[in-house]
Amino acid sequence: MRRSALLPIFLVVLVDILGMTLILPLLPFYAESFGASVLEVGLLVSSFAACQLVSGPILGALSDRYGRKPLLLLSQLGTLAGFALLASAKTLAVVFLGRILDGATAGNLSLAQAYISDHTAPEARTRSFALLGVAFGLGFLVGPGLSGWLATRDYRAPIILAMALSTLSIVTTATLLPAEPAPRTSAPQAAVTEGAAPQAGRRLGVLSWGQYLDYFRRPALRGLLLRFFLFAFSFAVFTSGFALFAERRYTHQGRPWGPREVGYVLALSGLLGALLQGGALGRLAKRFGEARLVTAGFLSLGAGYALLAPRGGLALLAAAAALAAFGSGALRPSLTALVTQRAGRGEQGAVLGLTQALTSLAQLSAPLVGGVLLSCRSLAGWAMLAAAASWLGLLVRSDVGKDVASNASN
């Protein structure tokens, strides 16, 4: 991939992730300040995901037709408007409205991934997607800790900073990102001609769920997509519920944990993720292959979440954070790279839109299930739900190795 395109897309994702991670540890406490219950906090997260579930395929298909940059700008403008509503909220209903607007235009990550896929050789995508992982790691390193520190003064301060970063992201996209629309049509690769999937030049609409199922009929994609969903579900259980879990499990100087303590734990996970994906992941993928990294990632992620189940001190929590950071850091870029390698070049926007839809589906269901467990004060059950989803990913069969061998012979 050309360096002139890679640096701007990295900066765009980094600034977007910083904005997101400023909101992540704050949102449950912010909603509770408006009188929200545990279940309402879960609904708040799910409402964002529900809108994203609808908008993701639309943005992916439109970006295939009109190019990544215009749709990325539209998505970023929606994020900025959503943050503005959050900052000005006087009632819980306006908080919901802000998240709904943000979700209705959410697609920054999948569009950035599609941009990278357009300009990266298949064998180099894990390393390129790992750069997005570095952005995630740096975002989680700086954003949550900074949010916790600012929230001790005013809950709206992190949101205002997120608005400023969102504005910076828009300026970066508009001025630095080269406008290179993806091809409107492209012949599908040999590896994806099996099954009854749509032709590469055919774009899928928001209501074309039957056609999206065609991707699941491809042996080379079916297991990967299911594994992607299980990873997203497990991760969504943790990210949507950890603040409420920590508030009920841990205390500091006689008071329950708040945004500051939660932010610091997420910052530790971000640091570990950044260290992994800053260079080690590319070398690991080259030596062991993405398929083995996926297996190791599921094992590590499940072990990390399972360590949250028993009552323990900060040492156990740190061990859980380290294992979970390795697991998520290995899984996200490896699964994304494998999915894009199995899809045709002209399908990149559609298939990444599908992964975004799977992520949204996980973020829609996980907060509701996890919220029920947390509202019943089943803290161990909440942790084991996240662990079980991760370990289930180990049981899903994937034909990646067979397909890679077939590609090599072709």
C-alpha positions as CSV (number, residue, x, y, z in Angstrom):
1,M,0.0,0.0,0.0
2,R,1.3,3.5,-0.8
3,R,2.6,5.3,2.2
4,S,0.9,8.5,1.1
5,A,-2.5,6.8,1.6
6,L,-1.6,4.7,4.7
7,L,-0.5,7.5,6.9
8,P,-3.7,9.6,6.5
9,I,-6.0,6.6,7.0
10,F,-4.1,5.7,10.2
11,L,-4.5,9.3,11.5
12,V,-8.2,9.3,10.7
13,V,-8.8,6.0,12.5
14,L,-6.6,7.1,15.5
15,V,-8.5,10.3,16.0
16,D,-11.9,8.6,15.6
17,I,-10.9,5.9,18.1
18,L,-9.7,8.5,20.5
19,G,-13.1,10.1,20.3
20,M,-14.9,6.8,20.8
21,T,-12.7,5.8,23.8
22,L,-13.3,9.1,25.5
23,I,-17.1,8.2,25.5
24,L,-16.8,4.4,26.2
25,P,-15.9,4.4,29.9
26,L,-18.1,7.5,30.6
27,L,-21.4,6.6,28.9
28,P,-22.7,4.2,31.6
29,F,-22.0,6.7,34.3
30,Y,-23.3,9.6,32.2
31,A,-26.6,7.7,31.5
32,E,-26.9,6.9,35.2
33,S,-26.6,10.6,36.0
34,F,-29.9,11.0,34.1
35,G,-31.5,8.2,36.1
36,A,-30.9,5.3,33.7
37,S,-31.1,1.8,35.1
38,V,-28.7,-1.0,34.2
39,L,-31.1,-2.3,31.6
40,E,-31.5,1.2,30.1
41,V,-27.8,1.5,29.8
42,G,-27.8,-1.7,27.9
43,L,-30.5,-0.4,25.7
44,L,-28.5,2.8,25.1
45,V,-25.6,0.7,23.7
46,S,-28.0,-1.5,21.7
47,S,-29.8,1.5,20.1
48,F,-26.5,2.6,18.6
49,A,-25.8,-0.9,17.3
50,A,-29.3,-1.3,15.9
51,C,-28.9,1.8,13.8
52,Q,-25.4,0.8,12.8
53,L,-26.8,-2.6,11.7
54,V,-29.0,-0.8,9.2
55,S,-26.5,1.8,8.1
56,G,-23.4,-0.4,7.8
57,P,-24.5,-2.3,4.6
58,I,-25.7,1.0,3.0
59,L,-22.4,2.8,3.7
60,G,-20.4,-0.1,2.5
61,A,-22.3,-0.5,-0.8
62,L,-22.4,3.3,-1.4
63,S,-18.6,3.5,-0.9
64,D,-18.1,0.7,-3.5
65,R,-20.0,2.9,-5.9
66,Y,-18.9,6.5,-5.0
67,G,-15.6,5.9,-3.3
68,R,-14.5,5.6,0.3
69,K,-13.6,9.3,1.1
70,P,-17.1,10.9,0.6
71,L,-18.8,8.3,2.7
72,L,-16.1,8.5,5.3
73,L,-16.7,12.2,5.6
74,L,-20.5,11.6,5.9
75,S,-19.9,9.1,8.7
76,Q,-17.6,11.5,10.6
77,L,-20.1,14.4,10.3
78,G,-22.8,12.1,11.9
79,T,-20.4,11.2,14.7
80,L,-19.8,14.9,15.4
81,A,-23.5,15.7,15.4
82,G,-24.1,12.8,17.8
83,F,-21.4,14.0,20.2
84,A,-23.0,17.5,20.1
85,L,-26.3,16.1,21.2
86,L,-24.7,14.2,24.0
87,A,-22.9,17.3,25.3
88,S,-26.1,19.4,25.2
89,A,-28.4,16.7,26.7
90,K,-30.8,17.7,29.5
91,T,-32.7,14.4,29.5
92,L,-32.0,10.7,29.0
93,A,-34.1,10.9,25.8
94,V,-31.6,13.3,24.2
95,V,-28.7,11.0,25.2
96,F,-30.5,8.2,23.3
97,L,-31.0,10.5,20.3
98,G,-27.3,11.3,20.2
99,R,-26.3,7.7,20.2
100,I,-29.0,6.9,17.6
101,L,-27.7,9.6,15.2
102,D,-24.1,8.5,15.7
103,G,-25.2,4.9,15.0
104,A,-27.2,5.8,11.9
105,T,-24.0,7.2,10.3
106,A,-21.5,4.8,11.9
107,G,-19.1,3.2,9.4
108,N,-15.7,4.8,10.0
109,L,-13.9,1.6,10.7
110,S,-15.4,-0.5,8.0
111,L,-14.8,2.2,5.4
112,A,-11.2,2.6,6.5
113,Q,-10.7,-1.2,6.3
114,A,-12.2,-1.1,2.8
115,Y,-9.8,1.7,1.8
116,I,-6.9,-0.4,2.9
117,S,-8.2,-3.5,1.1
118,D,-8.4,-1.5,-2.1
119,H,-4.7,-0.7,-2.0
120,T,-3.1,-3.6,-0.3
121,A,-2.1,-7.0,-1.6
122,P,-3.9,-9.9,0.1
123,E,-0.7,-11.3,1.7
124,A,0.1,-7.9,3.2
125,R,-3.3,-7.1,4.7
126,T,-2.7,-8.5,8.2
127,R,0.2,-6.1,8.6
128,S,-1.9,-3.2,7.2
129,F,-4.9,-4.0,9.4
130,A,-2.5,-4.3,12.4
131,L,-1.8,-0.6,11.9
132,L,-5.5,0.0,12.6
133,G,-5.0,-2.2,15.6
134,V,-2.2,0.2,16.7
135,A,-4.7,3.0,16.3
136,F,-7.1,1.0,18.5
137,G,-4.4,0.4,21.1
138,L,-3.2,4.0,21.2
139,G,-6.9,5.1,21.4
140,F,-7.6,2.8,24.3
141,L,-4.3,3.8,25.9
142,V,-5.0,7.6,25.9
143,G,-8.8,7.9,25.6
144,P,-10.2,6.1,28.6
145,G,-7.6,7.4,31.1
146,L,-8.0,10.9,29.8
147,S,-11.8,10.5,30.0
148,G,-11.7,9.3,33.5
149,W,-9.4,12.2,34.6
150,L,-11.7,14.8,32.9
151,A,-14.9,13.2,34.2
152,T,-13.8,13.8,37.8
153,R,-14.3,17.5,37.0
154,D,-17.3,17.4,34.7
155,Y,-19.0,14.5,32.9
156,R,-19.4,16.7,29.8
157,A,-15.7,17.6,29.5
158,P,-14.7,14.3,27.8
159,I,-17.6,14.7,25.3
160,I,-16.5,18.2,24.4
161,L,-13.0,16.9,23.8
162,A,-14.5,14.1,21.7
163,M,-16.3,16.7,19.6
164,A,-13.0,18.6,19.0
165,L,-11.2,15.3,18.0
166,S,-14.1,14.5,15.6
167,T,-13.7,17.9,14.0
168,L,-10.0,17.2,13.6
169,S,-10.8,13.8,12.0
170,I,-13.0,15.5,9.4
171,V,-10.3,18.0,8.6
172,T,-7.7,15.2,8.3
173,T,-9.9,13.2,5.9
174,A,-10.8,16.2,3.8
175,T,-7.3,17.5,3.4
176,L,-4.9,14.5,3.6
177,L,-6.7,11.4,2.4
178,P,-6.3,10.8,-1.3
179,A,-9.7,10.5,-3.1
180,E,-9.4,7.1,-4.8
181,P,-12.8,5.5,-5.3
182,A,-12.9,1.7,-5.4
183,P,-13.6,0.0,-8.8
184,R,-17.3,-0.3,-9.6
185,T,-16.8,-3.8,-11.0
186,S,-14.2,-6.4,-10.8
187,A,-13.9,-10.0,-11.7
188,P,-14.1,-12.2,-8.7
189,Q,-11.1,-14.2,-7.6
190,A,-11.0,-17.9,-8.2
191,A,-11.2,-18.6,-4.5
192,V,-14.7,-17.1,-4.3
193,T,-16.4,-18.4,-7.3
194,E,-17.9,-21.4,-5.4
195,G,-21.4,-21.2,-4.1
196,A,-24.2,-18.9,-5.1
197,A,-22.9,-15.6,-3.9
198,P,-23.7,-12.4,-5.9
199,Q,-21.2,-11.4,-8.6
200,A,-18.5,-9.1,-7.6
201,G,-19.9,-6.1,-9.3
202,R,-23.3,-6.5,-7.7
203,R,-24.0,-4.4,-4.6
204,L,-26.1,-5.4,-1.7
205,G,-28.8,-3.2,-0.2
206,V,-29.9,-2.8,3.4
207,L,-32.8,-5.2,2.9
208,S,-30.8,-7.8,0.9
209,W,-30.2,-10.1,3.9
210,G,-30.9,-13.2,1.8
211,Q,-28.0,-12.2,-0.4
212,Y,-25.8,-11.6,2.5
213,L,-26.6,-15.2,3.5
214,D,-25.0,-16.2,0.3
215,Y,-21.6,-15.3,1.8
216,F,-22.3,-17.8,4.5
217,R,-22.8,-20.5,1.9
218,R,-19.2,-20.2,0.8
219,P,-17.0,-22.8,2.6
220,A,-14.1,-20.4,2.7
221,L,-16.1,-17.6,4.4
222,R,-18.8,-19.4,6.5
223,G,-16.6,-20.3,9.5
224,L,-14.7,-17.0,9.4
225,L,-17.8,-15.0,9.5
226,L,-19.3,-17.0,12.4
227,R,-16.0,-16.7,14.3
228,F,-16.0,-12.9,13.6
229,F,-19.5,-12.7,15.2
230,L,-18.4,-14.7,18.2
231,F,-15.4,-12.5,18.7
232,A,-17.5,-9.3,18.3
233,F,-20.2,-10.7,20.8
234,S,-17.6,-11.6,23.4
235,F,-15.9,-8.2,23.0
236,A,-19.2,-6.3,23.1
237,V,-20.2,-8.1,26.4
238,F,-17.0,-6.8,27.9
239,T,-16.9,-3.2,26.5
240,S,-20.6,-2.6,27.2
241,G,-20.7,-4.0,30.7
242,F,-17.3,-3.6,32.2
243,A,-18.0,-0.1,33.7
244,L,-21.1,-1.4,35.5
245,F,-19.3,-4.6,36.4
246,A,-16.4,-2.7,38.0
247,E,-18.7,-0.3,39.8
248,R,-20.3,-3.3,41.5
249,R,-17.1,-5.4,42.1
250,Y,-14.4,-3.0,43.1
251,T,-14.0,-0.1,45.5
252,H,-11.4,2.6,46.0
253,Q,-11.0,4.3,49.4
254,G,-14.4,3.0,50.4
255,R,-16.4,4.1,47.3
256,P,-17.4,2.2,44.2
257,W,-15.2,2.5,41.1
258,G,-16.1,5.4,38.7
259,P,-15.0,6.6,35.3
260,R,-11.5,7.3,36.4
261,E,-10.7,3.7,37.6
262,V,-12.5,2.1,34.7
263,G,-10.6,4.4,32.3
264,Y,-7.3,3.4,33.8
265,V,-8.0,-0.3,33.3
266,L,-9.0,0.2,29.7
267,A,-5.9,2.3,29.2
268,L,-3.8,-0.6,30.4
269,S,-5.5,-2.9,27.9
270,G,-4.8,-0.3,25.2
271,L,-1.1,-0.1,26.1
272,L,-0.7,-3.9,25.8
273,G,-2.7,-3.9,22.6
274,A,-0.5,-1.2,21.1
275,L,2.7,-3.0,22.0
276,L,1.4,-6.2,20.4
277,Q,0.2,-4.7,17.2
278,G,3.0,-2.2,16.9
279,G,5.2,-4.8,15.2
280,A,4.9,-8.2,16.9
281,L,1.7,-9.1,15.2
282,G,3.0,-8.8,11.7
283,R,6.0,-11.1,12.5
284,L,3.7,-13.6,14.3
285,A,1.3,-13.7,11.3
286,K,4.3,-14.3,8.9
287,R,5.7,-17.1,11.1
288,F,2.6,-18.9,12.2
289,G,-0.2,-17.7,9.9
290,E,-3.4,-15.9,10.6
291,A,-5.4,-19.2,11.3
292,R,-3.1,-20.1,14.2
293,L,-3.2,-16.5,15.5
294,V,-7.0,-16.8,15.5
295,T,-6.9,-19.9,17.6
296,A,-4.4,-18.4,20.1
297,G,-6.5,-15.2,20.2
298,F,-9.7,-17.0,21.2
299,L,-7.9,-19.0,23.9
300,S,-6.4,-15.9,25.3
301,L,-9.5,-13.8,25.2
302,G,-11.6,-16.4,26.9
303,A,-9.0,-17.0,29.6
304,G,-8.8,-13.2,30.3
305,Y,-12.6,-12.8,30.6
306,A,-12.9,-16.0,32.8
307,L,-10.4,-14.5,35.3
308,L,-12.9,-11.7,36.0
309,A,-15.4,-14.3,37.3
310,P,-13.9,-15.0,40.8
311,R,-13.4,-12.2,43.3
312,G,-9.9,-11.0,43.3
313,G,-7.6,-8.1,43.6
314,L,-5.9,-5.8,41.2
315,A,-3.2,-8.4,40.3
316,L,-5.9,-10.7,39.0
317,L,-7.6,-7.9,37.1
318,A,-4.3,-6.9,35.5
319,A,-3.7,-10.5,34.4
320,A,-7.2,-10.6,32.9
321,A,-6.6,-7.3,31.1
322,A,-3.3,-8.6,29.6
323,L,-4.8,-11.9,28.3
324,A,-7.8,-10.1,26.9
325,A,-5.6,-7.4,25.2
326,F,-3.6,-10.1,23.5
327,G,-6.7,-12.0,22.4
328,S,-8.6,-9.0,20.9
329,G,-5.3,-7.6,19.4
330,A,-4.7,-10.9,17.6
331,L,-8.2,-11.6,16.5
332,R,-9.5,-8.4,15.0
333,P,-6.8,-7.9,12.3
334,S,-6.3,-11.6,11.6
335,L,-10.0,-12.3,11.1
336,T,-10.5,-9.2,9.0
337,A,-7.5,-10.0,6.8
338,L,-8.7,-13.6,6.3
339,V,-12.2,-12.4,5.4
340,T,-11.0,-9.9,2.8
341,Q,-8.6,-12.5,1.3
342,R,-11.5,-14.9,0.7
343,A,-13.6,-12.2,-1.0
344,G,-13.2,-10.7,-4.5
345,R,-11.6,-7.3,-5.0
346,G,-14.9,-5.8,-6.2
347,E,-16.6,-7.2,-3.1
348,Q,-14.4,-5.6,-0.4
349,G,-16.9,-2.9,0.6
350,A,-19.8,-5.4,0.7
351,V,-18.0,-8.0,2.7
352,L,-16.5,-5.5,5.2
353,G,-20.0,-4.0,5.4
354,L,-21.1,-7.5,6.4
355,T,-18.5,-7.7,9.1
356,Q,-19.7,-4.4,10.4
357,A,-23.3,-5.7,10.3
358,L,-22.1,-8.7,12.3
359,T,-20.4,-6.4,14.8
360,S,-23.6,-4.4,15.1
361,L,-25.6,-7.5,15.6
362,A,-23.3,-8.5,18.4
363,Q,-23.4,-5.0,19.9
364,L,-27.2,-5.1,19.7
365,S,-27.6,-8.5,21.6
366,A,-24.6,-8.6,23.9
367,P,-25.5,-5.5,26.1
368,L,-29.0,-6.8,26.5
369,V,-28.0,-10.2,27.7
370,G,-25.1,-8.9,29.7
371,G,-27.3,-6.2,31.2
372,V,-29.8,-8.8,32.4
373,L,-27.0,-10.6,34.2
374,L,-25.6,-7.4,35.7
375,S,-29.0,-6.2,36.8
376,C,-29.4,-9.5,38.7
377,R,-25.9,-8.9,40.2
378,S,-24.6,-12.1,38.5
379,L,-21.2,-10.7,38.0
380,A,-19.5,-14.1,37.6
381,G,-22.2,-15.0,35.1
382,W,-21.5,-11.8,33.1
383,A,-17.8,-12.6,32.9
384,M,-18.4,-16.3,31.9
385,L,-20.8,-15.2,29.2
386,A,-17.9,-13.3,27.5
387,A,-15.5,-16.2,28.1
388,A,-17.9,-18.8,26.7
389,A,-18.5,-16.8,23.5
390,S,-14.7,-16.6,23.0
391,W,-14.1,-20.3,23.6
392,L,-17.1,-21.2,21.3
393,G,-15.0,-19.6,18.5
394,L,-12.5,-22.5,18.9
395,L,-15.2,-25.0,18.0
396,V,-16.2,-23.4,14.8
397,R,-14.7,-25.1,11.8
398,S,-13.0,-22.9,9.2
399,D,-11.7,-24.0,5.8
400,V,-9.1,-21.3,5.7
401,G,-6.1,-23.7,5.5
402,K,-7.7,-25.7,2.7
403,D,-8.6,-22.6,0.8
404,V,-5.1,-21.1,1.2
405,A,-3.6,-24.2,-0.3
406,S,-6.0,-24.1,-3.2
407,N,-5.1,-20.5,-3.9
408,A,-1.4,-21.3,-3.9
409,S,-1.9,-24.1,-6.4
410,N,-3.9,-21.7,-8.6
